[in-house]
């Protein structure tokens, strides 16, 4: 039932909020892809500002809701003329899509399951089935990038095309 409903919401271009069992903050936006393995959706703030494209595992979903006054207000604030370029992915499972997106984009926002309030903007340098070697760009306070190892199964969500992400990457380019 879940995939059928998500695809109907996609077809109706309905703004939805998705609660996930791995975090206490919902994701609000429009569904682009809904399969048994992954969800791809555009994200929007409560003010209607575009926040990027999120990719996460379908099994994380604990609740989906839509159609209330808040959703209608957010929808009216969204710039409908804004073009969003969704990725075309061949992978069917989250780890494969993660590596595929890393090859296609200059950077990824990687959220970890232990604290989704913090995330890494970076580029995967190497990986195996268990670990990612990441070149992480630092925030604007330090501009001190570093390399780190992260368990592959600890990645709970990927975001691409985020305005914040683009600003951090550009800041690092100009600071070098």
WOPEJO-V168928 format. One record per backbone hydrogen bond with DSSP energy under -1.0 kcal/mol. NH is the residue of the N-H (numbers start at 0). CO is the residue of the C=O. E is the energy in kcal/mol with one decimal. If there is no record, write none. Layout:
NH_CO_E / NH_CO_E
This chain:
4_0_-2.6 / 5_1_-2.8 / 6_2_-2.4 / 7_3_-1.7 / 8_4_-2.5 / 9_5_-2.1 / 10_6_-2.4 / 11_7_-2.0 / 12_9_-1.5 / 13_8_-2.5 / 15_28_-2.8 / 16_64_-2.7 / 17_26_-2.9 / 18_62_-2.9 / 20_59_-3.3 / 22_19_-1.4 / 26_17_-2.4 / 28_15_-2.5 / 29_41_-1.1 / 31_39_-3.1 / 32_39_-2.1 / 34_37_-2.5 / 38_55_-2.7 / 39_32_-2.4 / 40_53_-2.3 / 41_29_-2.1 / 42_51_-3.2 / 43_27_-2.7 / 44_48_-2.4 / 47_44_-1.8 / 50_42_-2.8 / 52_159_-3.0 / 53_40_-3.2 / 54_157_-2.6 / 55_38_-1.9 / 57_36_-1.5 / 59_56_-1.8 / 60_57_-1.9 / 61_18_-3.0 / 62_18_-1.6 / 64_16_-2.3 / 71_67_-2.0 / 72_68_-2.6 / 73_69_-2.8 / 74_70_-2.5 / 75_71_-1.8 / 76_72_-1.1 / 79_77_-1.0 / 81_78_-1.5 / 96_92_-2.1 / 97_93_-2.6 / 98_94_-1.8 / 99_95_-2.2 / 100_96_-2.8 / 101_97_-1.8 / 102_98_-1.4 / 103_99_-1.1 / 104_100_-1.8 / 107_121_-2.7 / 108_158_-2.5 / 109_119_-3.2 / 110_156_-2.7 / 112_153_-2.9 / 114_111_-1.1 / 117_114_-1.3 / 119_109_-2.3 / 121_107_-2.6 / 122_134_-2.0 / 124_132_-3.3 / 125_132_-1.3 / 127_130_-2.2 / 131_149_-2.7 / 132_125_-3.1 / 133_147_-3.2 / 134_122_-3.0 / 135_145_-3.0 / 136_120_-3.3 / 142_138_-2.4 / 145_135_-2.1 / 147_133_-2.3 / 149_131_-2.3 / 151_129_-3.1 / 153_150_-1.7 / 154_151_-1.5 / 155_110_-2.6 / 156_110_-1.3 / 157_54_-2.4 / 158_108_-2.1 / 159_52_-2.3 / 165_161_-2.5 / 166_162_-2.0 / 167_163_-2.4 / 168_164_-2.3 / 169_165_-2.4 / 170_166_-2.5 / 171_167_-2.0 / 172_168_-1.9 / 173_169_-2.0 / 174_170_-1.5
